[in-house]
Amino acid sequence: MATSGHDHPSYSETFALPAGRPALSDLPTRATPVGPQSKKDAAAALAELAPTLEGLQERLFAQSTAGAQNRLLLVLQGMDTSGKDGVVKHVLGLVDPGGVSLASFKSPTKEELSHDFLWRIEKQVPPAGVIGVFNRSHYEDVLIVRVRNLVPEPVWRARYGAINDFERRLTGEGVTVVKCFLHISADTQLERLRARLDDPTKYWKYNPADAAERALWPRYQDAYADALAECSNPDAPWHVIPSDRKWYRNWAIAALLTEKLAELDPQYPPPAYDIGTEKDRLTALADV
C-alpha cells in the first residue's frame, strides 16, 4: 500500500490526473495496484484510517477557535451512480458531523439563475476549521449546461477561466481544494441503474430522466475530459478515483483526505486561560 513519504508516492500522485488531455476511456475505473485489493481488505483499511482521519478533523476544527483559517473543500463529481452519496455516507461518516458542511447542488433556482453561476457556490464555501463537501459543484456549469445546450458555447467556455480564478482565490484564503472525479465505466453505470429497478428499496433512487442522461454518455465523456484538462492546476488539481468498485472508491478518498489533512498539520491550540486557576475555581465549586 502506498503511503505519503520519501519512499512511496503520495496518494495525490497515485490518483493524479495524467498530464495533457487524456481520454476518459484511458483512465482506470477499477481498483489500481495501490491500496486494498478486496472488499474485506478495504473495510479493514478504512477502519484503520478512521481514528487518524477523525483526529485530524478534530484538530482542524479546534485550531480554528484560536483564529486559524485553514479549511478543506472536497469536490465530488462523477456520472450518475458513480457514488457521490456513498462517499458522503461512508467516508465523511467517519468524522464528527459537527465539523462537516455538505452542499448538494441541484438545478439552479430562478433566483440563482439571476446571478453569476458562482454566486450560489460562494455561499457554500466552508468556514474556517470545517471540511466542506460539494456533492456536484460549480463544474455542473461546464458539464450539464454544455451537454444539454442550456447556454451558448462562448458562455460555458469562458467559465473554465472563472473556475480557475475562483479556486486560486480559495487556496489563497486557506482553503485546501480536493477535487475528486469518481470514474465509472459505462457497463457499471448500466448495471447500477438496472439494479435500482430490481430492488423495491431502491426504486426511490431511480428517475426516468436517468435513462435520458445515460443516452448522452459520449457527450458527457467529452465534457468531463475538457473540464478536467482545463481546470486542473497546482492550486486545485483533479484526482481520478476508480469507482467501479465501491469499496475501493471509499478507501481511496478516505486515504486522500487523510493525507491532505495531515499536510495541513492542524494542532490543538494552547489554552487562553491559566489551567491552575481554572482547576482551583472548579475545586471551589465542588459542593455547589
Buried (B, 14 or more C-beta within 10 A) or exposed (E): EBEBEEEEBBBBEBBBBEEEEBEBEEBBBEBBEBBBBEEEBBBEBBEEBBEBBBBBBBBBBBBBEEEBEBBBBBBBBBBBBBBBEBBBEBBBEBBEEEBBBBBBBEEBEEEBEEEEBBEBBEEBBBEBBBBBBBBBBBBBBBBBBBBEEEBEEEBBBEBBEBBBEBBBEBBEEBBBBBBBBBBBBBEBBEEBBEEBEEEEEEEEBBEEEBEEBBEEBEBBBEBBBBBBBBBBEEBBBBBBBBBBBBBBBBBBBBBBBBBBBEEBEBEEBEEEEEEEEEEEEEEEEEEE
